[in-house]
Amino acid sequence: MIAEIILVVVALVAVGFLIIKKYNPALSLIIGGLVLLMGAWALGHPLYEDGAGTGFGLFDVFMQLKDTVISQLSSAGLVIMILFGYSAYMNKIGANQMAVDIMVKPLKHIKHKALFVPAVFLLGNVMSLVVPSASSLAIILMSILYPILVRTGVSALTAAGVIACTATIMPTPLGADNVIAAETLGYNLLDYVAWNAKVSIPALLIMGVAHFFWQAWCDKHEGSAAYIGLEDANLQEQETVSVPKYYAIFPVLPLILILGVGIAAMFIDGLTMDIFVLTFISFFVALITETIRHKSFKAVQESAGEMFKGMGQGFSQVVILVVGGSLFTTGIQKLGLIDALTNSVQGSTGAGLMVALIFAAATCLFGILSGGGLAMFYAVIALIPGIAAAAGVDGILISLPMQLIANLARGISPVAAVIMIVAATVNVAPTKILKRTSVPSIVGIIAVFVLSVLILPY
């Protein structure tokens, strides 16, 4: 078993190094997984039962890759792809922009500028439902919301810091991480999201309060240095949206249908919720509306094609990353280390809580070094059910803190894309933005773990 342990440790260090150095994380994980599988074959560990493989061990290594791709596409992979495609289509037809514009308007009626900080933070997280990319949301908010905040007297660094911290941990059945976790742990998606909400919503409120006090403290100690004129910022004007206001409903239409069917299923026997189906229904509702508005089906062909381009983007950005993580996990399993790990924690008092803490801490560290911890979350999620069962706890106690911390780690990472984008827009060093986001993010990470221990099922 010593050779197996050395091989896994070397593979883990190598893959982690490549991801931190900004190599493609999916390709790094796939290569790492293939190396582990080859090592398992070379060390005499069977990759398939007799008669189930190709008949040659080296071919079996790549058969495992094929099986992993098929497995992911037949489960959560297709759902992730359709959600990416729908988001891309909403962006193409201007529905996302309209939704953000409408959400921003209530902020103009806030009379006390101190309330802008928690309000912008919480509203920005709600906006992440329609613009799930932290970087994309920051770009939009810096062009729309940043000038409004600065003109009302909010310091430039406060405005930038809060905007850089907006896309964090909103509980939504449209999130790829929630879809993957629920599928892997055997949870109904809405049930998993409900547990997520019990942890993430209080954590968001705590973070909002932390932002309020931390930004005020920073402004007081930085003085005039916290204020930067609008003319000094690299603001890019967003194109004016020329779609009807009711288009703002389209980005959240799948969510509305999911919740509606979920409620109806309580009263109608046999009614089931399928995100793929409901999202495609939403797509065709939007497509028909676009056709009626333009009075031509031919005129909307190009924008409709964005749906399928987005699905390809979802495969290349998330599904293939999950495939890589799952293949890497399979390699570790074939070497026998998962069985050894589960045997070591089986029956140990407090093992579940300790495992949850270790996974959460590792995710946080990886997120700081790489700019986000979701790559690690996708890589190890397949391990959690077995480890949790051996430790005698529900898998959600390990997965949910890890998942939420993976998103929050961006706020304390000097290499996170969203930090870089906001810093470049305001023309300041990334460390100045990081100072504004770090304390609320650390508070959020601590709150997430503590709330998970207090609220989640064991």
N, C-alpha and C positions, 0 to 999 in steps of 0.2 A: 504493500500500500504506500510505501515511501515514494516510489517512482511516480505513482499516480498523484500524490499530493504535490510533489515538486512540479509536475507538468501543469497542474491546475493553477498553482501559484504563479508560475512563469507566464502562463496564458493570461491570467487576470491582470498582472502588472503590465504586460505588453499591450493588451487591448485598452486598459485604462489610460496608459501613456499616449496611445494613438488618438483616442477620443479627446483627451485634454489638449493635445497638440493640433486639434481641429481637423484630423483626418475623418473621412466619412465614417460615422459611428456604425451604420448598418453593415458596411463592408468589413469594418474592423471586427465586428462581432461574428459575422459569417466566417471570415478567415479563422478567427480564434476557435469557433465551433468545429470547423473542419479539421483543424490541427488536433483538437482534443479527441475527436472521433478517430482520426488516424492513429493517435497514440493509444486509444482504447483497443483498436484492432491489433496494433503491433504488440501490445502487452497481453493479448490473449482474451480480451473481453468480447463476447459476441455482440454484434450490433443488431442482429435479428435472430429470432428463433430458427431452428433448422427448417429449411424449405420456404422461409418467408422472405429472404433477401434475394440478391441477384446471383448468388453462388460464388461471388468473389468479393473479399472484404473491402478492397479499395473502391469498388463500384458501390458497395453498400454505404460507404461514407457519403457519397453524393445522392444515393437513394434517400438517405435521411434528410438531406436538404430538400429534395422533392416532396417528401411526405410532410415536412414542416410547412412548406409554402401552401400545399393543398389544405392542410389542417387549419392554417390561419385564415385562408380565403373562405373556407366553408363555415367559419364561425364569426368572429368579430371583424375580420379583415374587410369584408364587403360592406359592413355597416360604417366603418371608418372611412372607406372610400366614398360612399354616397354622401356622407356628411361633409367631407372636403369638397366634393363636387358641388353640392348645394350652396355652400358658403362662397365658392368661386363664382357661381352664377348670380347669387345675390349681390356680390360686389360688382359684377359686370353690368347689371341692369340698374345700379344705383340705389338698390333697396337698403343695403347696409349703411350707406352714407346718409340716407334720409332718416333711418332709425337713429343714428348717432346725433344728427342735427336736432331732432325732436327731443331726445333725451337731454341734450345740453341746455335747451331753452329755460327749463325751470331754475337753473342756477342763476340766471340774470335777475331773478326776483328776490334772491337772498340779500338782506340788508346789512347783516353783520359779516364783515370779511373774514373774521376768525372761523366762522362756520363753513367757509368755502373748503377748508382743508379736509375735514372728515367727509363732507358732502361729495366733493370731487373724487375722493378715494373710493367711497362706496358706490357712487354712480358709475365710475370707471369700471369697477368690477362687474356691475350689471351689464355694461356695454360689451364686456368680453363675451357675453352670450352670443352677440351678433358678429363680433370681430375677435375670434378666438386667439389670433396671433398677438403676443405681447408687443412685438416690434411694430406690427401694422397698426395696432390700436394706439401706440405711443405716437406714431407719425401723424395719425388723424387728429388726435387730441392736441398735439403740439401746434397744429395749424389752426384748429378751431377754438380750443379751450384756453390754451396758453395766453393768447393776446387778451382774452376777456379777463382772466385772472390778474394779469399784470396791470391792466388798466383800472381795475377796482382797488389796487393798492397792495395786493398779495405780492410778496417778494418773488423775483424770478426763480431763485433756487428752490423756494418752497413749491411753487407751481410745477417746476420741472421734476422735483423729487417725488411729488405725489403722483404725477402723470406716469413717471417711470415705474411706479409701484402698483398700477391699476389692475393689470391682468394677472390675478393670482389664483384664488381657490374657489371660484363660484361653483356650487353644486349643480350640475346639469346633466341630464341623460344624453345630451348631444356631445359631451366631451369624450374624446377617444380614450383617455385614461380610465374614465369611469366604465366605458363599454368593455375594455379589456379586463379590468379588475373584476367586474361583475361576472363576466363569462368564465374567467379562470376559477373564481371562488365558488361558482355555482349559485350565485345570488340572482334573484329577479332584479333587473336593472333599476326599477323605481325604488325597490327596497334598499338597494345599495346606495343610491343617490340620497334617499331619506336619511340613512346613517351618516352619509357625508355631510348633509346639511346640518345635522345636530352638532357636528364638530366645527365645520367651516364657517357657518354664519356667526356663532359667538366669537370665533377667532377673528373674523373680519371686523366685527364691532370693536373688539379689543385693539386691533391694529389701527382702526380709525381714531380711537382715543389716543393711542401712542403717537400717531402722526400729528394730532392737534398739539400735544405738549412738546414733542421733539422739534417740530418745525418752528414753533414759537421760541424755543430755547436757542436753536441755531440762528434764527434771525437776530435775537438779542445779542448774541456773542459775536456774530459776524458783522453786524451793523450795515453800513452802506454797501459793503462787498456782496451782500445777498441780493442787491437790487441791480438788475441789468436792463438797459433800455431795449425796447422792442426793435429799434434800428440796429442793435448789435447782434440780433439773433438771425440764424439762417432759416427763417420761416419760409415754407413753401405753401403757396396758396392751393387749397383744394379746389378742384373744379366744381362749379355750381351745379347742384343736382336739379335736373329738370323733369323729375318724375312726380306723380301725385303723392300726396302725403300718406295715403292709405298703403303705399308700398312699404311703409315702415313695419307693417304687420308680417310681411313675408319672411324676414329672417328668423322670426320666432314661431312661424306657423307650425313647423314640425314639433316644437316643444308643446305648443297648444294642443295639437292633435294627440301627442303622446300622453299628456296629462288627462285629456278628455277621454281617451280610450281606457286609460288606467282606471279612471273613476267609473266609467260605464261598465267595465268588466266586473265590478263589485255587484252589479245588479243583473248582468246578462251572462248566463252560463255559457262557457265555451268561447267567449270573446277574448282574443289574445292581442297583445301589443307587439307589433313588429316595426322597429324603427326604419328598416329599409323600405318597407311598403309605405309607411306614413310619410317618409321624406320624399319618396317618388311622387306620391299624391300631391304634396306641397309644391314640388317642381312643376307638375302639370297644371296646377292651379295658377301658379305664377306665369307659366308659358302661355296659357290661354288668355290671361289678363293682358299680357304683353301683346299678344296677337290682336286682341280687340282694340287696345289703345293705338297700335300702329296701323290697324285696319289692313294688315297683310301678314300672312303666316311666313312668307318668304323673307320679309324684313327682319324677322327675329331669329333666323336660322343661325347667324354667326354667334349671337349672344347665348343661344341655347347650347351650342357646341362647347361653351365654357364649362358646362356641367361635367362633360366627359373628360375634358382636359384636367379639371379639378380632381376627378376620381383618380386619374393617373398620378397627379401630384400627391394625393393621399396615400397611394401605394408606395411611391418612391420615398416619401418623407416619414411615414409612420408604420405602415404595414410591413415593409421590408425591414424596418428596425425591430419590430416585434418578431419577425421571422429570425433575424440574426440573434436576438436575445434568447428565443426559444431553442435555436440550434445550439447555442453555447451551453444552455442549461442541459440539453440532451447529452452533450459531450461529457459534462460533469457527471450526469447520471450513469452513463455507460461505463465510466471509470469506477463506479461504486462509491463515490464520495458522498452522494446524497443519502444513501442508506446509512453510511457511517455517521453522518451528521445527525440524522433523525434518531438513530440509536443512542447517540450521546446526550440528547436533550430529553429523551423519552422518560417521563416520570419524574423529572427533576423539578423540585419546588421553585416556583418563580421563573422557570425557564422561558415561558412564553413572553413575559414582560421584558426579560433580558434580551431575548431575540429581537423583540420589537424595537428596543432601544438601540441595539447594534445596527439593525437595518436602517433605522431613521438617521442615526449619526453618520453612517457610511454614505447615505444618500445626500445628506447635507454637505459633507466634505467633497463628494464628487461634484455636486452642483456648484460649489464655490470655485472649484478648479476648472470646470468645463463650461460654466455659464448656464447650467440648467441640469437638473437631476433626472429628467424623464427617461433619458437613454438607459440609465441604470435601472430605473423602475421597470421599464419594458423588458430589460434583460433578465431580471430575477423574479418577475411576478409568477412565472411557472413553478418556481421552487416553493412558493409560500404555502400552498395547500398541504403538501407533505410535511414540511417543517412544523407548521401550525398544529397539524394532527398529532405529530410526535410530541410536541410540547404541551398538548392538551388544551389549546386555546382556539378560538375562532380565527380564521385566516385574516379577517378584516382588521383585527387588532394590530397585525403586522403591516398589512398592505395600505390601509388608509393613511396612517401617519406618514409612511414613506411616500405615498402619492402626493399628499398635500405639501410636504416639505420639499419634494422635488420641484414643485412650482414656486415655492417661496424662496428657494435658494438663489434665484436670479437676483433678488434684491441685495444680496451680500457678495455677489460675484463681480470682480473687476473686469472680467472678460465677457459678461453677459451682453448680448447684442442690443437689448433695449437700453441698457446703461450707456453704451457707446453712442447710440442714435440720439438720445436726449442730450447728452453732453455735447455732441457735435452741433446740434441745433442751437443750443444756448451759447456755444462758443466758450465752454469752460472745460477744465480737466475732468475726466471721468471720476476721479476721486472725490470731487465736490458733490457730484450727484450721488455717488455711493455713500457719502456721509449722510445724506438726507434719507436714503432708503434703508440703510443698514439696521438702525435701531428698531424701526417699526417691523422690519422683516424678522429680526431676531426675536422680538416679542411675539410675533405671529408663530414662529417655529416652536417656541416654548409653549405657547397657548395650545397649539395643535396637539402636541404630544400629551400634555397634561389633560386636556379635554378628552382625548382618545382613551386614555387610561380610565378616566372617570365615567365615560358615557358608553363606549363601545362594548358589545357583548364579549364575554370570555368564553 
